[in-house]
Amino acid sequence: MVKIGFATDTNLLKKTKEELYSSNTLLDSTDIFIEYIDALNKGASKNQLIYFMPRLIIEELFSQKRSAFNEQYNNLKEKFQYMNYALKGEMPQNNIEEILQKEKEHYLSKYKVIDLKYTDELFQKLISDAIRKNPPFDKTFEGKKTDAGFKDALIWETILLSEDIDECEQFYFFSSDKVFIENKEYLSNEFKEQHPNTNFKIRYFESNGNQRQNALNTIIEENHLIKTNVIKLYNKDHLLTTIKLFSYNYSKDVIYSNEEQVIKLKNILFDKFTNDDFIIEDVNEIEDKYEVIVSFKTKKYTLDNNQEKFNSPLFGKMKIYFKYYNNNFKYETFTIYNVGFYFNDIKQLIAKIGNSISKIYSEYSYNIAETLKKYISDINEVNYNILLLKNINDIDCSKNNKDK
């Protein structure tokens, strides 16, 4: 059996601030790899695929999630203290550590977790590499920051010193950090010294929402592995053909607002979508159907005053359902949800939060945190404060699209 190993850097897995604020889970960004490995193991493949995960990456991702949640929680706490004279109930307790620990326990068994053993020799090497700017220390900050790339260096050393990688005939390192690909030759030589019998490849993918799919497809294509049905649906061209058939029907208003006017959304122009308008987030096999979760960010829409130029992008998500017949995927229906416009106005943002908290505590004091997620992304980032003005409920569009 041929063993193929791979590792991903933090940038390939990390989420945007918006996703960090709203997502309940964090390591689900690795699901595409895990699900494919499970499917490969169930088949009759002569190849074994192993996901090597430096523990430092898990801790770094959890630190990002923890910081994002605590920032939101502290903002909520401040607002609660300011308004508690008219509120009932107690401030919900911060439970982020328990949530992160449960997720960690669930996912740790899915990877080949590799740890870095800290020794005096390693410490001296890291100091020397930092001072000399040896990759992956970043020379971009020459003369400014000696430690730029320190976490990257620790991740790289974890890979270099892992004896388990020697069992692999082929090993990939996927990154969305250019420092690795720009120093490909230097790092490849370092790897070869430690793992002389393992073929090594560094691949760079821009962090555009499709980097994980691209990484997995690289492994599949270069090693002639089977493509499962789930993987086949990670195909933007195929999905775009289906999305272009959609028509947008809604039962509740979605509002566009700026300083001058408040206008209702009239239509989403799905027929004008391109691959740049959406990202495939996940593909799930559910009984005899396949569910594709797609998020979109687009300016291809119309408002009820027939404006043609807009400044604010429209965000939303879709669940698209397929059945598999005679080696083909047949589209059945789609559901659209979480559609809304976002804008940068801190005063309106704070006002919205205040109104929401008052309402929540008078009715459902336990549900503050969940409601806040719908309204706030980042209260401190002036350049990217966003607010979902109005959500719509799930919309089943099957009747309008099933026959197209």
Secondary structure, 3 states (H helix, E strand, C coil): CEEEEEEECHHHHCCCHHHHHHCCCCHHHHHHHHHHHHHHHHCCCCEEEEEEEEHHHHHHHHHHHHHHHHHHHHHHHHHHHHHHHHCCCCCCCCCHHHHHHHHHHHHHCCCEEECCCCCHHHHHHHHHHHHHCCCCCCHHHCCCCCCCCHHHHHHHHHHHCCHHHHHCCEEEEEECCHHHHHCHHHHHHHHHHHCCCCEEEEEECCCCCCHHHHHHHHHHHHCCCCCCHHHHCCCHHHHHHHHCCCCCCCCCCCEEECCCCEEEEEEECHHHCCHHHEEEEEEEEECCEEEEEEEEEECCEEECCCCCCCCCCEEEEEEEEEEEECCEEEEEEEEEEEEEECCCCHHHHHHHHHHHHHHHHHHCHHHHHHHHHHHCCCCCCHHHCCCCCCCCCCEECHHHHCCC
